Amino acid sequence: MFAECKKLSNPMLYWIVRLALETGMRRNEMATLRRGQVDLKKRVIHLRSDDTKTNEARLVPLSHHAVDVLDEAMNKHIRIIDSDLIFWGESRDPTGKRQPYDFTTTWNTVRKRVMLQDFKFHDLRHEAILRMVEGGLSDQEVVAISGHKSMQMLKHYTHLRSEHLVARLDEINRKFLSR
């Protein structure tokens, strides 16, 4: 997926896919993301309540990879001066204001090229959240990052992989056997 996205003449889809996998942010949260919401030094994104599905503001911590992606998108690539959107599109609304980058067609083309027709953009969020859980973050930490309103909603995303659970059980057994 990453290799196909990198081949595109416009790097925005690559940045968006990487950011989705690093942060678990929703599609619309990234589409409406503006420069003033990103603090690369503190490594956080400030999502405003009107930018989130749950209408609750939150801070999204950024991995080093996410910082690299945002730094490239914001500082090391040709920028337009008539919008502070990070992922800006060519289309404009009736007032002439630039709209967010609409990557639906490009996303569908890339999915077909890599033979993942059933793979939805939202699946990147699932994968990001699963990685957080499997990486050892607590449910409370994951909820704070992902913006889920409840632990019940989080459970829809955290169907742990059997292989990971087997490895964890082996790790626990090794600790007890070494006593």
N, C-alpha and C positions, 0 to 999 in steps of 0.2 A: 504494500500500500504506500509506504513512505517513498520507495523508489519511483513509483509511478507518479506520485504527486510532485516529486522533485523534478521530473522531466517536463512539467508544464511551464509554459513561458511566464505565467503569472504565479509567483510563489505563495500567494495568500492561502490557497487550499492546503498546502503543505504546513504552513504555520498554524492554521486552524486545527488540522488533524492532530498535530503534535501537542498543541495547547490543550485540546480536549482530552487527550490521553494522559497528559501530565497533571491536569487539574480536576477533571471530572465535571467541568463547567458545561452547562446546557448550551445548545446551539444559539439560542437567542441571547443568552448572556454574553457570548463571544461576539455575536453580530453587532450588538449595540455598544460594545466596549470602546471607551474613549481614552485618549492619552492621559487625561487628568486622573483617571481611576487607577492607573498603574504606577506603583512605586517600586522601581527596580532595585533601589538601594535597600529598602526594607524587605523586599521580595514578597510583596502582597498586591492583590487586586482588591479594590474597594468596590463591591457591587452595591448599587443603590437599591432601595426597596422597589422602585418602579422598573428595575431591570431584571428582577428575579420572578420566577414562577410563583413563589410563595409570598411575594410582596414583603419580604423581610430582607433588610440589608445584611450583608455579611462580608467578612474578609476571607479571601482565598489565598492561602500561602502558596508560594511558588518554589518549585524545585529549581536547581541550577539549570536544568534543561529548559524549563519553562522561561526562565529569565533570559537565556540565550535566544530563544525563539522570539520573545517580545522585544529584546534589544535589537535584533535584526529587523524585525517588522517596523519598529518605531524609529530607529536611528541609523541603520546601515543600508537602507533601501530608499529608492526614490519616493519622496513624500509629496502629497498634494498640499496646497496651502488653503484650500477652501473647505476643509473638513478636519475635525479632530478625531474622527473615527479611526481606529487602528486598522480595521478591515473594511475599506471603503469601496463602494461600487461606482460604476459609471452613471447609473440612473439617478435621476433627480425627482423630487416630489414637485407638486404644482408651484410651490414657492421658490423652486430652484435649489433647494437644499439637497445635498448629496445623500443618497441612501446607502445602507450597509451593503457590503459585498454579498451578492446572491450566488451561492456556489452550488445550487441544486443540480444543474445540468452537468457541471464539471465533476461533481461528486459521483453522479450516476455513471458517467463515462469511465472514470477511474475504477469504480466498483466492477464494471463489466470487464475492463481490461485485466483485472487481477482475479477474475472469476469469483467474485463475492457478491453476486446479485442479491442475495438475501440479507446481506450485511447492511444495517441501517446506521446512520450517523449516530443515533442515540446509543448504539452498541459500544461506541468509544467511551461513553460515560459509564456504562456497566463495567467495562474492562478496567477503567481507571479506579473505580470504587472497589472492585474486587482486588486489584493490586494493593490498594491502601490497606484493606482488611488483611490480606495474606502477608503483607509487609509488617504487620504487627500493630497497626494503629487501633486504638480502642473504638468501639462503636460511637462513643461521644465525640471523639476526635473526627471520625469520618462524617458524622452528621454536621458538625461545625463547618467542615470543608465543603461538603456536598450541598448543604442547604435543605436537607430533608426536614420536614416538620416533625416526624416521629421516627422512633426506632422501627415501628412496624413497616413504614415505607422503605426504610433502609434494607429490611430483610428481603425485599423483592430483588435487590441488586446483589446480595451477598450469598448466593448459592455457592458455597465453597467447593472447590474442585476436590474430588476424592483423593487425587494424587498428593495434593498439598496436605490434606488431613493425615494421610498415611505417613508422610514425612514428619509431620509434627508429632504424631504418636511415637515414631521411632526416636525422635529427639528426646521426648519425655522419658521413654524407656532407657535410653543411654544414660540420662542423668541419674535415674534411680539405681541402675546397675553399677554405676561407678562409685556408689557410696560404700 
